[in-house]
Amino acid sequence: HFWGPTFKWGISIANIVDFAKPPEKLSYPQQIVVTCTGVICVRYSTVITPKNWNLVNVNLAMAGTGIYQLSHKMRYVTDLFFLGLLLI
């Protein structure tokens, strides 16, 4: 029960490294999956016995970084829309 959450930290770390990536290169489906996985699994990891706090924390980090990346992408798209640069 140690290695699963420990390797899962790699996803959150990769997402943090991607904070510097231009928003047009971010993938909605990928970030939605990272966010949903974090939210669903943090709930699961709080109801299991015994509590695995490494699992709780890694899933919180996944949800947080996913939400941040999604908001970053959405702000970029809305800015383009309001500037008239986004052709739908």
PDB file of N, CA, C and O in Angstrom:
ATOM      1  N   HIS A   1       0.815  -1.205   0.000  1.00  0.00           N
ATOM      2  CA  HIS A   1       0.000   0.000   0.000  1.00  0.00           C
ATOM      3  C   HIS A   1       0.849   1.255   0.000  1.00  0.00           C
ATOM      4  O   HIS A   1       0.326   2.363   0.120  1.00  0.00           O
ATOM      5  N   PHE A   2       2.122   1.090  -0.131  1.00  0.00           N
ATOM      6  CA  PHE A   2       3.019   2.235  -0.133  1.00  0.00           C
ATOM      7  C   PHE A   2       3.370   2.687  -1.541  1.00  0.00           C
ATOM      8  O   PHE A   2       3.398   3.886  -1.818  1.00  0.00           O
ATOM      9  N   TRP A   3       3.640   1.737  -2.436  1.00  0.00           N
ATOM     10  CA  TRP A   3       4.174   2.100  -3.750  1.00  0.00           C
ATOM     11  C   TRP A   3       3.151   2.719  -4.684  1.00  0.00           C
ATOM     12  O   TRP A   3       3.505   3.585  -5.484  1.00  0.00           O
ATOM     13  N   GLY A   4       1.889   2.303  -4.608  1.00  0.00           N
ATOM     14  CA  GLY A   4       0.857   2.880  -5.483  1.00  0.00           C
ATOM     15  C   GLY A   4       0.751   4.390  -5.325  1.00  0.00           C
ATOM     16  O   GLY A   4       0.917   5.122  -6.301  1.00  0.00           O
ATOM     17  N   PRO A   5       0.476   4.871  -4.110  1.00  0.00           N
ATOM     18  CA  PRO A   5       0.397   6.322  -3.916  1.00  0.00           C
ATOM     19  C   PRO A   5       1.726   7.029  -4.184  1.00  0.00           C
ATOM     20  O   PRO A   5       1.747   8.163  -4.662  1.00  0.00           O
ATOM     21  N   THR A   6       2.818   6.359  -3.877  1.00  0.00           N
ATOM     22  CA  THR A   6       4.124   6.984  -4.082  1.00  0.00           C
ATOM     23  C   THR A   6       4.382   7.229  -5.573  1.00  0.00           C
ATOM     24  O   THR A   6       4.857   8.299  -5.954  1.00  0.00           O
ATOM     25  N   PHE A   7       4.073   6.248  -6.404  1.00  0.00           N
ATOM     26  CA  PHE A   7       4.244   6.440  -7.854  1.00  0.00           C
ATOM     27  C   PHE A   7       3.213   7.415  -8.412  1.00  0.00           C
ATOM     28  O   PHE A   7       3.468   8.083  -9.414  1.00  0.00           O
ATOM     29  N   LYS A   8       2.057   7.498  -7.772  1.00  0.00           N
ATOM     30  CA  LYS A   8       1.022   8.427  -8.216  1.00  0.00           C
ATOM     31  C   LYS A   8       1.470   9.885  -8.048  1.00  0.00           C
ATOM     32  O   LYS A   8       0.970  10.772  -8.740  1.00  0.00           O
ATOM     33  N   TRP A   9       2.406  10.129  -7.135  1.00  0.00           N
ATOM     34  CA  TRP A   9       2.945  11.479  -6.975  1.00  0.00           C
ATOM     35  C   TRP A   9       3.590  11.965  -8.267  1.00  0.00           C
ATOM     36  O   TRP A   9       3.644  13.170  -8.513  1.00  0.00           O
ATOM     37  N   GLY A  10       4.079  11.042  -9.096  1.00  0.00           N
ATOM     38  CA  GLY A  10       4.687  11.429 -10.370  1.00  0.00           C
ATOM     39  C   GLY A  10       3.716  12.179 -11.265  1.00  0.00           C
ATOM     40  O   GLY A  10       4.122  13.078 -12.001  1.00  0.00           O
ATOM     41  N   ILE A  11       2.434  11.819 -11.212  1.00  0.00           N
ATOM     42  CA  ILE A  11       1.424  12.513 -12.022  1.00  0.00           C
ATOM     43  C   ILE A  11       1.278  13.956 -11.542  1.00  0.00           C
ATOM     44  O   ILE A  11       1.233  14.884 -12.351  1.00  0.00           O
ATOM     45  N   SER A  12       1.206  14.140 -10.227  1.00  0.00           N
ATOM     46  CA  SER A  12       1.073  15.496  -9.689  1.00  0.00           C
ATOM     47  C   SER A  12       2.321  16.328  -9.959  1.00  0.00           C
ATOM     48  O   SER A  12       2.225  17.514 -10.275  1.00  0.00           O
ATOM     49  N   ILE A  13       3.482  15.711  -9.835  1.00  0.00           N
ATOM     50  CA  ILE A  13       4.726  16.438 -10.107  1.00  0.00           C
ATOM     51  C   ILE A  13       4.794  16.832 -11.582  1.00  0.00           C
ATOM     52  O   ILE A  13       5.204  17.946 -11.908  1.00  0.00           O
ATOM     53  N   ALA A  14       4.396  15.926 -12.469  1.00  0.00           N
ATOM     54  CA  ALA A  14       4.378  16.252 -13.907  1.00  0.00           C
ATOM     55  C   ALA A  14       3.403  17.397 -14.183  1.00  0.00           C
ATOM     56  O   ALA A  14       3.677  18.262 -15.015  1.00  0.00           O
ATOM     57  N   ASN A  15       2.274  17.402 -13.488  1.00  0.00           N
ATOM     58  CA  ASN A  15       1.303  18.478 -13.662  1.00  0.00           C
ATOM     59  C   ASN A  15       1.869  19.807 -13.166  1.00  0.00           C
ATOM     60  O   ASN A  15       1.618  20.850 -13.770  1.00  0.00           O
ATOM     61  N   ILE A  16       2.629  19.777 -12.074  1.00  0.00           N
ATOM     62  CA  ILE A  16       3.250  21.000 -11.557  1.00  0.00           C
ATOM     63  C   ILE A  16       4.298  21.508 -12.548  1.00  0.00           C
ATOM     64  O   ILE A  16       4.399  22.714 -12.774  1.00  0.00           O
ATOM     65  N   VAL A  17       5.070  20.609 -13.135  1.00  0.00           N
ATOM     66  CA  VAL A  17       6.061  21.004 -14.140  1.00  0.00           C
ATOM     67  C   VAL A  17       5.351  21.633 -15.343  1.00  0.00           C
ATOM     68  O   VAL A  17       5.880  22.554 -15.965  1.00  0.00           O
ATOM     69  N   ASP A  18       4.161  21.141 -15.667  1.00  0.00           N
ATOM     70  CA  ASP A  18       3.400  21.667 -16.799  1.00  0.00           C
ATOM     71  C   ASP A  18       2.785  23.038 -16.532  1.00  0.00           C
ATOM     72  O   ASP A  18       2.211  23.631 -17.446  1.00  0.00           O
ATOM     73  N   PHE A  19       2.888  23.561 -15.305  1.00  0.00           N
ATOM     74  CA  PHE A  19       2.382  24.904 -15.034  1.00  0.00           C
ATOM     75  C   PHE A  19       3.046  25.924 -15.948  1.00  0.00           C
ATOM     76  O   PHE A  19       2.439  26.943 -16.276  1.00  0.00           O
ATOM     77  N   ALA A  20       4.275  25.668 -16.362  1.00  0.00           N
ATOM     78  CA  ALA A  20       5.009  26.590 -17.225  1.00  0.00           C
ATOM     79  C   ALA A  20       4.652  26.417 -18.697  1.00  0.00           C
ATOM     80  O   ALA A  20       5.051  27.227 -19.534  1.00  0.00           O
ATOM     81  N   LYS A  21       3.911  25.377 -19.010  1.00  0.00           N
ATOM     82  CA  LYS A  21       3.547  25.086 -20.400  1.00  0.00           C
ATOM     83  C   LYS A  21       2.513  26.109 -20.893  1.00  0.00           C
ATOM     84  O   LYS A  21       1.643  26.517 -20.123  1.00  0.00           O
ATOM     85  N   PRO A  22       2.592  26.525 -22.149  1.00  0.00           N
ATOM     86  CA  PRO A  22       1.575  27.443 -22.683  1.00  0.00           C
ATOM     87  C   PRO A  22       0.180  26.798 -22.617  1.00  0.00           C
ATOM     88  O   PRO A  22       0.043  25.602 -22.873  1.00  0.00           O
ATOM     89  N   PRO A  23      -0.844  27.577 -22.280  1.00  0.00           N
ATOM     90  CA  PRO A  23      -2.182  27.001 -22.092  1.00  0.00           C
ATOM     91  C   PRO A  23      -2.738  26.295 -23.330  1.00  0.00           C
ATOM     92  O   PRO A  23      -3.526  25.358 -23.201  1.00  0.00           O
ATOM     93  N   GLU A  24      -2.339  26.728 -24.515  1.00  0.00           N
ATOM     94  CA  GLU A  24      -2.869  26.074 -25.722  1.00  0.00           C
ATOM     95  C   GLU A  24      -2.355  24.644 -25.870  1.00  0.00           C
ATOM     96  O   GLU A  24      -2.908  23.861 -26.642  1.00  0.00           O
ATOM     97  N   LYS A  25      -1.313  24.309 -25.142  1.00  0.00           N
ATOM     98  CA  LYS A  25      -0.765  22.945 -25.209  1.00  0.00           C
ATOM     99  C   LYS A  25      -1.367  22.018 -24.154  1.00  0.00           C
ATOM    100  O   LYS A  25      -1.079  20.821 -24.148  1.00  0.00           O
ATOM    101  N   LEU A  26      -2.195  22.553 -23.268  1.00  0.00           N
ATOM    102  CA  LEU A  26      -2.825  21.740 -22.232  1.00  0.00           C
ATOM    103  C   LEU A  26      -4.010  20.987 -22.824  1.00  0.00           C
ATOM    104  O   LEU A  26      -4.707  21.491 -23.704  1.00  0.00           O
ATOM    105  N   SER A  27      -4.222  19.793 -22.336  1.00  0.00           N
ATOM    106  CA  SER A  27      -5.287  18.930 -22.847  1.00  0.00           C
ATOM    107  C   SER A  27      -6.457  18.910 -21.865  1.00  0.00           C
ATOM    108  O   SER A  27      -6.297  18.540 -20.702  1.00  0.00           O
ATOM    109  N   TYR A  28      -7.650  19.318 -22.353  1.00  0.00           N
ATOM    110  CA  TYR A  28      -8.845  19.242 -21.502  1.00  0.00           C
ATOM    111  C   TYR A  28      -9.098  17.821 -21.016  1.00  0.00           C
ATOM    112  O   TYR A  28      -9.256  17.617 -19.812  1.00  0.00           O
ATOM    113  N   PRO A  29      -9.144  16.815 -21.918  1.00  0.00           N
ATOM    114  CA  PRO A  29      -9.448  15.457 -21.438  1.00  0.00           C
ATOM    115  C   PRO A  29      -8.462  14.964 -20.376  1.00  0.00           C
ATOM    116  O   PRO A  29      -8.870  14.350 -19.390  1.00  0.00           O
ATOM    117  N   GLN A  30      -7.184  15.227 -20.570  1.00  0.00           N
ATOM    118  CA  GLN A  30      -6.188  14.770 -19.603  1.00  0.00           C
ATOM    119  C   GLN A  30      -6.410  15.432 -18.249  1.00  0.00           C
ATOM    120  O   GLN A  30      -6.381  14.761 -17.217  1.00  0.00           O
ATOM    121  N   GLN A  31      -6.628  16.729 -18.246  1.00  0.00           N
ATOM    122  CA  GLN A  31      -6.795  17.441 -16.978  1.00  0.00           C
ATOM    123  C   GLN A  31      -8.124  17.085 -16.300  1.00  0.00           C
ATOM    124  O   GLN A  31      -8.200  17.054 -15.072  1.00  0.00           O
ATOM    125  N   ILE A  32      -9.156  16.820 -17.079  1.00  0.00           N
ATOM    126  CA  ILE A  32     -10.431  16.387 -16.502  1.00  0.00           C
ATOM    127  C   ILE A  32     -10.255  15.037 -15.815  1.00  0.00           C
ATOM    128  O   ILE A  32     -10.767  14.823 -14.716  1.00  0.00           O
ATOM    129  N   VAL A  33      -9.532  14.128 -16.463  1.00  0.00           N
ATOM    130  CA  VAL A  33      -9.293  12.804 -15.872  1.00  0.00           C
ATOM    131  C   VAL A  33      -8.458  12.925 -14.599  1.00  0.00           C
ATOM    132  O   VAL A  33      -8.771  12.277 -13.600  1.00  0.00           O
ATOM    133  N   VAL A  34      -7.411  13.736 -14.614  1.00  0.00           N
ATOM    134  CA  VAL A  34      -6.577  13.920 -13.423  1.00  0.00           C
ATOM    135  C   VAL A  34      -7.416  14.498 -12.283  1.00  0.00           C
ATOM    136  O   VAL A  34      -7.312  14.041 -11.145  1.00  0.00           O
ATOM    137  N   THR A  35      -8.244  15.496 -12.581  1.00  0.00           N
ATOM    138  CA  THR A  35      -9.079  16.123 -11.561  1.00  0.00           C
ATOM    139  C   THR A  35     -10.099  15.139 -11.001  1.00  0.00           C
ATOM    140  O   THR A  35     -10.233  15.011  -9.784  1.00  0.00           O
ATOM    141  N   CYS A  36     -10.816  14.445 -11.877  1.00  0.00           N
ATOM    142  CA  CYS A  36     -11.840  13.501 -11.421  1.00  0.00           C
ATOM    143  C   CYS A  36     -11.232  12.347 -10.637  1.00  0.00           C
ATOM    144  O   CYS A  36     -11.793  11.916  -9.630  1.00  0.00           O
ATOM    145  N   THR A  37     -10.100  11.849 -11.087  1.00  0.00           N
ATOM    146  CA  THR A  37      -9.418  10.778 -10.358  1.00  0.00           C
ATOM    147  C   THR A  37      -9.069  11.249  -8.952  1.00  0.00           C
ATOM    148  O   THR A  37      -9.288  10.525  -7.980  1.00  0.00           O
ATOM    149  N   GLY A  38      -8.532  12.450  -8.843  1.00  0.00           N
ATOM    150  CA  GLY A  38      -8.175  12.985  -7.535  1.00  0.00           C
ATOM    151  C   GLY A  38      -9.372  13.153  -6.633  1.00  0.00           C
ATOM    152  O   GLY A  38      -9.328  12.767  -5.465  1.00  0.00           O
ATOM    153  N   VAL A  39     -10.457  13.729  -7.161  1.00  0.00           N
ATOM    154  CA  VAL A  39     -11.657  13.979  -6.348  1.00  0.00           C
ATOM    155  C   VAL A  39     -12.302  12.670  -5.907  1.00  0.00           C
ATOM    156  O   VAL A  39     -12.646  12.510  -4.736  1.00  0.00           O
ATOM    157  N   ILE A  40     -12.467  11.744  -6.829  1.00  0.00           N
ATOM    158  CA  ILE A  40     -13.114  10.464  -6.494  1.00  0.00           C
ATOM    159  C   ILE A  40     -12.255   9.665  -5.518  1.00  0.00           C
ATOM    160  O   ILE A  40     -12.763   9.121  -4.538  1.00  0.00           O
ATOM    161  N   CYS A  41     -10.971   9.597  -5.786  1.00  0.00           N
ATOM    162  CA  CYS A  41     -10.095   8.777  -4.941  1.00  0.00           C
ATOM    163  C   CYS A  41      -9.837   9.392  -3.572  1.00  0.00           C
ATOM    164  O   CYS A  41      -9.585   8.661  -2.614  1.00  0.00           O
ATOM    165  N   VAL A  42      -9.894  10.718  -3.455  1.00  0.00           N
ATOM    166  CA  VAL A  42      -9.708  11.309  -2.130  1.00  0.00           C
ATOM    167  C   VAL A  42     -10.897  10.935  -1.249  1.00  0.00           C
ATOM    168  O   VAL A  42     -10.737  10.707  -0.050  1.00  0.00           O
ATOM    169  N   ARG A  43     -12.064  10.873  -1.831  1.00  0.00           N
ATOM    170  CA  ARG A  43     -13.242  10.442  -1.065  1.00  0.00           C
ATOM    171  C   ARG A  43     -13.090   8.990  -0.633  1.00  0.00           C
ATOM    172  O   ARG A  43     -13.336   8.652   0.525  1.00  0.00           O
ATOM    173  N   TYR A  44     -12.688   8.142  -1.556  1.00  0.00           N
ATOM    174  CA  TYR A  44     -12.499   6.731  -1.243  1.00  0.00           C
ATOM    175  C   TYR A  44     -11.423   6.543  -0.174  1.00  0.00           C
ATOM    176  O   TYR A  44     -11.586   5.745   0.749  1.00  0.00           O
ATOM    177  N   SER A  45     -10.330   7.281  -0.308  1.00  0.00           N
ATOM    178  CA  SER A  45      -9.212   7.082   0.613  1.00  0.00           C
ATOM    179  C   SER A  45      -9.504   7.609   2.015  1.00  0.00           C
ATOM    180  O   SER A  45      -8.749   7.315   2.942  1.00  0.00           O
ATOM    181  N   THR A  46     -10.577   8.380   2.195  1.00  0.00           N
ATOM    182  CA  THR A  46     -10.937   8.836   3.538  1.00  0.00           C
ATOM    183  C   THR A  46     -11.907   7.872   4.225  1.00  0.00           C
ATOM    184  O   THR A  46     -12.082   7.947   5.441  1.00  0.00           O
ATOM    185  N   VAL A  47     -12.537   6.971   3.474  1.00  0.00           N
ATOM    186  CA  VAL A  47     -13.498   6.051   4.096  1.00  0.00           C
ATOM    187  C   VAL A  47     -12.918   4.667   4.344  1.00  0.00           C
ATOM    188  O   VAL A  47     -13.526   3.876   5.064  1.00  0.00           O
ATOM    189  N   ILE A  48     -11.756   4.347   3.767  1.00  0.00           N
ATOM    190  CA  ILE A  48     -11.179   3.026   3.995  1.00  0.00           C
ATOM    191  C   ILE A  48     -10.522   2.967   5.372  1.00  0.00           C
ATOM    192  O   ILE A  48     -10.129   3.987   5.938  1.00  0.00           O
ATOM    193  N   THR A  49     -10.414   1.756   5.890  1.00  0.00           N
ATOM    194  CA  THR A  49      -9.752   1.550   7.174  1.00  0.00           C
ATOM    195  C   THR A  49      -8.634   0.544   6.960  1.00  0.00           C
ATOM    196  O   THR A  49      -8.889  -0.494   6.350  1.00  0.00           O
ATOM    197  N   PRO A  50      -7.448   0.777   7.408  1.00  0.00           N
ATOM    198  CA  PRO A  50      -6.948   1.986   8.063  1.00  0.00           C
ATOM    199  C   PRO A  50      -6.720   3.103   7.049  1.00  0.00           C
ATOM    200  O   PRO A  50      -6.525   2.848   5.861  1.00  0.00           O
ATOM    201  N   LYS A  51      -6.747   4.326   7.529  1.00  0.00           N
ATOM    202  CA  LYS A  51      -6.546   5.485   6.644  1.00  0.00           C
ATOM    203  C   LYS A  51      -5.117   5.458   6.092  1.00  0.00           C
ATOM    204  O   LYS A  51      -4.154   5.193   6.812  1.00  0.00           O
ATOM    205  N   ASN A  52      -5.014   5.741   4.799  1.00  0.00           N
ATOM    206  CA  ASN A  52      -3.705   5.837   4.154  1.00  0.00           C
ATOM    207  C   ASN A  52      -3.517   7.314   3.808  1.00  0.00           C
ATOM    208  O   ASN A  52      -4.002   7.787   2.780  1.00  0.00           O
ATOM    209  N   TRP A  53      -2.807   8.035   4.677  1.00  0.00           N
ATOM    210  CA  TRP A  53      -2.688   9.486   4.516  1.00  0.00           C
ATOM    211  C   TRP A  53      -1.837   9.873   3.308  1.00  0.00           C
ATOM    212  O   TRP A  53      -2.018  10.960   2.758  1.00  0.00           O
ATOM    213  N   ASN A  54      -0.927   9.020   2.890  1.00  0.00           N
ATOM    214  CA  ASN A  54      -0.172   9.272   1.668  1.00  0.00           C
ATOM    215  C   ASN A  54      -1.135   9.260   0.474  1.00  0.00           C
ATOM    216  O   ASN A  54      -1.024  10.093  -0.425  1.00  0.00           O
ATOM    217  N   LEU A  55      -2.074   8.317   0.472  1.00  0.00           N
ATOM    218  CA  LEU A  55      -3.070   8.224  -0.597  1.00  0.00           C
ATOM    219  C   LEU A  55      -4.004   9.430  -0.587  1.00  0.00           C
ATOM    220  O   LEU A  55      -4.342   9.958  -1.646  1.00  0.00           O
ATOM    221  N   VAL A  56      -4.423   9.868   0.599  1.00  0.00           N
ATOM    222  CA  VAL A  56      -5.281  11.060   0.713  1.00  0.00           C
ATOM    223  C   VAL A  56      -4.552  12.270   0.136  1.00  0.00           C
ATOM    224  O   VAL A  56      -5.114  13.013  -0.669  1.00  0.00           O
ATOM    225  N   ASN A  57      -3.305  12.464   0.546  1.00  0.00           N
ATOM    226  CA  ASN A  57      -2.548  13.646   0.114  1.00  0.00           C
ATOM    227  C   ASN A  57      -2.251  13.643  -1.379  1.00  0.00           C
ATOM    228  O   ASN A  57      -2.344  14.686  -2.026  1.00  0.00           O
ATOM    229  N   VAL A  58      -1.897  12.497  -1.931  1.00  0.00           N
ATOM    230  CA  VAL A  58      -1.587  12.461  -3.368  1.00  0.00           C
ATOM    231  C   VAL A  58      -2.843  12.737  -4.183  1.00  0.00           C
ATOM    232  O   VAL A  58      -2.768  13.389  -5.225  1.00  0.00           O
ATOM    233  N   ASN A  59      -3.989  12.257  -3.733  1.00  0.00           N
ATOM    234  CA  ASN A  59      -5.221  12.520  -4.466  1.00  0.00           C
ATOM    235  C   ASN A  59      -5.667  13.970  -4.330  1.00  0.00           C
ATOM    236  O   ASN A  59      -6.223  14.535  -5.271  1.00  0.00           O
ATOM    237  N   LEU A  60      -5.430  14.577  -3.174  1.00  0.00           N
ATOM    238  CA  LEU A  60      -5.689  16.017  -3.041  1.00  0.00           C
ATOM    239  C   LEU A  60      -4.796  16.819  -3.986  1.00  0.00           C
ATOM    240  O   LEU A  60      -5.239  17.783  -4.610  1.00  0.00           O
ATOM    241  N   ALA A  61      -3.532  16.404  -4.080  1.00  0.00           N
ATOM    242  CA  ALA A  61      -2.606  17.085  -4.982  1.00  0.00           C
ATOM    243  C   ALA A  61      -3.036  16.912  -6.437  1.00  0.00           C
ATOM    244  O   ALA A  61      -2.957  17.856  -7.223  1.00  0.00           O
ATOM    245  N   MET A  62      -3.489  15.714  -6.800  1.00  0.00           N
ATOM    246  CA  MET A  62      -3.956  15.486  -8.175  1.00  0.00           C
ATOM    247  C   MET A  62      -5.158  16.366  -8.484  1.00  0.00           C
ATOM    248  O   MET A  62      -5.213  17.002  -9.536  1.00  0.00           O
ATOM    249  N   ALA A  63      -6.127  16.402  -7.561  1.00  0.00           N
ATOM    250  CA  ALA A  63      -7.322  17.226  -7.781  1.00  0.00           C
ATOM    251  C   ALA A  63      -6.936  18.699  -7.874  1.00  0.00           C
ATOM    252  O   ALA A  63      -7.421  19.418  -8.748  1.00  0.00           O
ATOM    253  N   GLY A  64      -6.069  19.143  -6.979  1.00  0.00           N
ATOM    254  CA  GLY A  64      -5.668  20.557  -6.964  1.00  0.00           C
ATOM    255  C   GLY A  64      -4.930  20.983  -8.218  1.00  0.00           C
ATOM    256  O   GLY A  64      -5.227  22.031  -8.792  1.00  0.00           O
ATOM    257  N   THR A  65      -3.962  20.170  -8.649  1.00  0.00           N
ATOM    258  CA  THR A  65      -3.210  20.546  -9.851  1.00  0.00           C
ATOM    259  C   THR A  65      -4.089  20.460 -11.098  1.00  0.00           C
ATOM    260  O   THR A  65      -3.946  21.265 -12.019  1.00  0.00           O
ATOM    261  N   GLY A  66      -4.996  19.484 -11.126  1.00  0.00           N
ATOM    262  CA  GLY A  66      -5.912  19.370 -12.266  1.00  0.00           C
ATOM    263  C   GLY A  66      -6.849  20.561 -12.358  1.00  0.00           C
ATOM    264  O   GLY A  66      -7.085  21.093 -13.443  1.00  0.00           O
ATOM    265  N   ILE A  67      -7.384  20.978 -11.210  1.00  0.00           N
ATOM    266  CA  ILE A  67      -8.282  22.149 -11.179  1.00  0.00           C
ATOM    267  C   ILE A  67      -7.522  23.400 -11.617  1.00  0.00           C
ATOM    268  O   ILE A  67      -8.042  24.219 -12.375  1.00  0.00           O
ATOM    269  N   TYR A  68      -6.295  23.538 -11.137  1.00  0.00           N
ATOM    270  CA  TYR A  68      -5.497  24.699 -11.523  1.00  0.00           C
ATOM    271  C   TYR A  68      -5.258  24.716 -13.036  1.00  0.00           C
ATOM    272  O   TYR A  68      -5.419  25.754 -13.678  1.00  0.00           O
ATOM    273  N   GLN A  69      -4.876  23.576 -13.600  1.00  0.00           N
ATOM    274  CA  GLN A  69      -4.603  23.509 -15.037  1.00  0.00           C
ATOM    275  C   GLN A  69      -5.873  23.781 -15.847  1.00  0.00           C
ATOM    276  O   GLN A  69      -5.821  24.488 -16.853  1.00  0.00           O
ATOM    277  N   LEU A  70      -7.005  23.232 -15.421  1.00  0.00           N
ATOM    278  CA  LEU A  70      -8.265  23.485 -16.136  1.00  0.00           C
ATOM    279  C   LEU A  70      -8.631  24.968 -16.084  1.00  0.00           C
ATOM    280  O   LEU A  70      -9.054  25.539 -17.089  1.00  0.00           O
ATOM    281  N   SER A  71      -8.470  25.589 -14.925  1.00  0.00           N
ATOM    282  CA  SER A  71      -8.807  27.012 -14.821  1.00  0.00           C
ATOM    283  C   SER A  71      -7.849  27.852 -15.667  1.00  0.00           C
ATOM    284  O   SER A  71      -8.256  28.848 -16.264  1.00  0.00           O
ATOM    285  N   HIS A  72      -6.576  27.450 -15.718  1.00  0.00           N
ATOM    286  CA  HIS A  72      -5.579  28.147 -16.538  1.00  0.00           C
ATOM    287  C   HIS A  72      -5.982  28.093 -18.016  1.00  0.00           C
ATOM    288  O   HIS A  72      -5.929  29.103 -18.717  1.00  0.00           O
ATOM    289  N   LYS A  73      -6.380  26.920 -18.476  1.00  0.00           N
ATOM    290  CA  LYS A  73      -6.798  26.738 -19.869  1.00  0.00           C
ATOM    291  C   LYS A  73      -8.086  27.517 -20.155  1.00  0.00           C
ATOM    292  O   LYS A  73      -8.201  28.162 -21.198  1.00  0.00           O
ATOM    293  N   MET A  74      -9.046  27.459 -19.239  1.00  0.00           N
ATOM    294  CA  MET A  74     -10.321  28.154 -19.457  1.00  0.00           C
ATOM    295  C   MET A  74     -10.148  29.670 -19.475  1.00  0.00           C
ATOM    296  O   MET A  74     -10.800  30.362 -20.258  1.00  0.00           O
ATOM    297  N   ARG A  75      -9.260  30.194 -18.605  1.00  0.00           N
ATOM    298  CA  ARG A  75      -8.985  31.638 -18.636  1.00  0.00           C
ATOM    299  C   ARG A  75      -8.394  32.044 -19.977  1.00  0.00           C
ATOM    300  O   ARG A  75      -8.753  33.088 -20.521  1.00  0.00           O
ATOM    301  N   TYR A  76      -7.500  31.239 -20.509  1.00  0.00           N
ATOM    302  CA  TYR A  76      -6.870  31.519 -21.796  1.00  0.00           C
ATOM    303  C   TYR A  76      -7.913  31.537 -22.915  1.00  0.00           C
ATOM    304  O   TYR A  76      -7.923  32.448 -23.743  1.00  0.00           O
ATOM    305  N   VAL A  77      -8.782  30.542 -22.938  1.00  0.00           N
ATOM    306  CA  VAL A  77      -9.801  30.447 -23.984  1.00  0.00           C
ATOM    307  C   VAL A  77     -10.793  31.604 -23.874  1.00  0.00           C
ATOM    308  O   VAL A  77     -11.193  32.174 -24.890  1.00  0.00           O
ATOM    309  N   THR A  78     -11.197  31.958 -22.640  1.00  0.00           N
ATOM    310  CA  THR A  78     -12.131  33.077 -22.490  1.00  0.00           C
ATOM    311  C   THR A  78     -11.486  34.394 -22.880  1.00  0.00           C
ATOM    312  O   THR A  78     -12.146  35.252 -23.466  1.00  0.00           O
ATOM    313  N   ASP A  79     -10.215  34.570 -22.568  1.00  0.00           N
ATOM    314  CA  ASP A  79      -9.517  35.784 -22.990  1.00  0.00           C
ATOM    315  C   ASP A  79      -9.484  35.880 -24.510  1.00  0.00           C
ATOM    316  O   ASP A  79      -9.717  36.951 -25.069  1.00  0.00           O
ATOM    317  N   LEU A  80      -9.199  34.777 -25.177  1.00  0.00           N
ATOM    318  CA  LEU A  80      -9.210  34.777 -26.645  1.00  0.00           C
ATOM    319  C   LEU A  80     -10.602  35.104 -27.182  1.00  0.00           C
ATOM    320  O   LEU A  80     -10.748  35.847 -28.153  1.00  0.00           O
ATOM    321  N   PHE A  81     -11.610  34.544 -26.543  1.00  0.00           N
ATOM    322  CA  PHE A  81     -12.989  34.778 -26.991  1.00  0.00           C
ATOM    323  C   PHE A  81     -13.347  36.258 -26.870  1.00  0.00           C
ATOM    324  O   PHE A  81     -13.897  36.840 -27.804  1.00  0.00           O
ATOM    325  N   PHE A  82     -13.039  36.864 -25.732  1.00  0.00           N
ATOM    326  CA  PHE A  82     -13.391  38.258 -25.523  1.00  0.00           C
ATOM    327  C   PHE A  82     -12.539  39.205 -26.341  1.00  0.00           C
ATOM    328  O   PHE A  82     -12.962  40.330 -26.608  1.00  0.00           O
ATOM    329  N   LEU A  83     -11.366  38.790 -26.741  1.00  0.00           N
ATOM    330  CA  LEU A  83     -10.551  39.611 -27.618  1.00  0.00           C
ATOM    331  C   LEU A  83     -10.936  39.419 -29.088  1.00  0.00           C
ATOM    332  O   LEU A  83     -10.434  40.126 -29.962  1.00  0.00           O
ATOM    333  N   GLY A  84     -11.820  38.470 -29.352  1.00  0.00           N
ATOM    334  CA  GLY A  84     -12.269  38.232 -30.711  1.00  0.00           C
ATOM    335  C   GLY A  84     -11.295  37.405 -31.530  1.00  0.00           C
ATOM    336  O   GLY A  84     -11.405  37.346 -32.754  1.00  0.00           O
ATOM    337  N   LEU A  85     -10.348  36.768 -30.866  1.00  0.00           N
ATOM    338  CA  LEU A  85      -9.348  35.993 -31.586  1.00  0.00           C
ATOM    339  C   LEU A  85      -9.723  34.531 -31.730  1.00  0.00           C
ATOM    340  O   LEU A  85      -9.087  33.791 -32.479  1.00  0.00           O
ATOM    341  N   LEU A  86     -10.764  34.113 -31.008  1.00  0.00           N
ATOM    342  CA  LEU A  86     -11.175  32.723 -31.058  1.00  0.00           C
ATOM    343  C   LEU A  86     -12.272  32.562 -32.096  1.00  0.00           C
ATOM    344  O   LEU A  86     -13.347  33.148 -31.972  1.00  0.00           O
ATOM    345  N   LEU A  87     -12.000  31.781 -33.098  1.00  0.00           N
ATOM    346  CA  LEU A  87     -12.989  31.512 -34.138  1.00  0.00           C
ATOM    347  C   LEU A  87     -13.635  30.174 -33.839  1.00  0.00           C
ATOM    348  O   LEU A  87     -12.971  29.138 -33.863  1.00  0.00           O
ATOM    349  N   ILE A  88     -14.909  30.193 -33.561  1.00  0.00           N
ATOM    350  CA  ILE A  88     -15.596  28.959 -33.194  1.00  0.00           C
ATOM    351  C   ILE A  88     -16.151  28.284 -34.424  1.00  0.00           C
ATOM    352  O   ILE A  88     -16.768  27.224 -34.320  1.00  0.00           O
TER     353      ILE A  88
END
